C-alpha cells in the first residue's frame, strides 16, 4: 500500500509555472519516515510546535538558515532512502490564466490522482490512500468526495474510476510528518521549475529529486515523462508557449548532466 500526499505551489501567476506535486510513501516505511523526521528536527534545532516547511520565511528564529537548508536536504535524502516516489505536474501560467483558479486546482488534482492510480497499477495493483493539502480556495472536500465516488471527469464527459485508490481526503502541516516531507519536495521542485537564474541551487535540488522521481527504466535510463513529470497541456499549439516548455525541459536535462 502507498500513501499519497500532494500540494501545490506558485498559484498566483507571479512565476512562470503552476506546480503541483505529490509524494508516494510506501506504507511499510511510514514509521521509519516519521521517526526520521523527528530525529532530523531535533538535530537541527526544531522543538515541538515549530513549523518545518520549505520556505525560509517560515523557519523559527532560533534555527539558522544553514540549519534550515541542511534539514531540508536531509529530508529529501530520507525520502529517497526509504523508497518514496514523486509525481510532479507543471503548467505554464500563460496558459493556465485562461482557466478559473478552481479549475486550475481541479485539473492538477485530477492529473495527480490519475497518475497515482497508474503507479499503483504498475506496482502490482496495490492499494493507495490519497491526501491533498487543505485549501479554502474552492470546495475541496466536496470535489475530493466527487472524484472518489464517481471517478475523474474525462474530456468526453465520461468518468474514470480510481480502482486502486481506496480513499481521498485532505490534510496539512502539523497533521503528519509526511505532510512536511511533501511540502519540502514541492518546494524543491517549484524552485527548480521557477527559479531558472539560481542554477547552482537548482542543480543540487534536482540531484535529490532525481533519486525519487517515478519513472520507467529502459537501457539504464529513467524515463520520467508522463510518470514523475507531467507537463500540461499535452498538446500546445502556441509556438511561444511550446518554446517555454522546451526551454524548461532543456534546463532539467542540463541540470541532470
C-alpha angles and dihedrals in degrees: 000000000000132000118215122205118180137183138172133226141193094024096154097076095243090119130050099255139039106224129204120174139173136196120216109211120197106232095224089061099050097101091046090051092047093050091043093057091044090054093046092049091053095045092051099049102267118140131191110295095025114127116233111198137145099257114086087216089072099053119113116255092244091059115081123227089246091052090049093050093046096049090052092052090048091051090052088051090049091053091051095045092053096050100255118160131204136211118198126196122195133178127176112251087222086069100030092055087074089067130068116260089246092053092048090057093043093051090051091048091049093052094046093049093045091051092046089054089050091049091051091049093050090050096060100289093286121168128257142195118212127207127181126200107263116257135175092202091101139355091289100166092050091050095046089052090049095053092045095050100035105020135240114318112245128207092251092057096259127118128237113213119221096230095179098042110090098182143011125196144134132265140165149199110304093031095082141354085236088069088054091053090049093050091052093048091049090047092051093050094045088052091053092046100042107028102063093157092060096066097151093063091036091059092051092049094046089052088059094042094049089063091061104031111119112240147143116259115226125165091344094308126111109226107203105170111118090009116053092004120044116178117191142243095035092211119042118184098177108093094210093052091046090052090053091053092047091050090050093050091046090052091053090050092048091049092049091051 
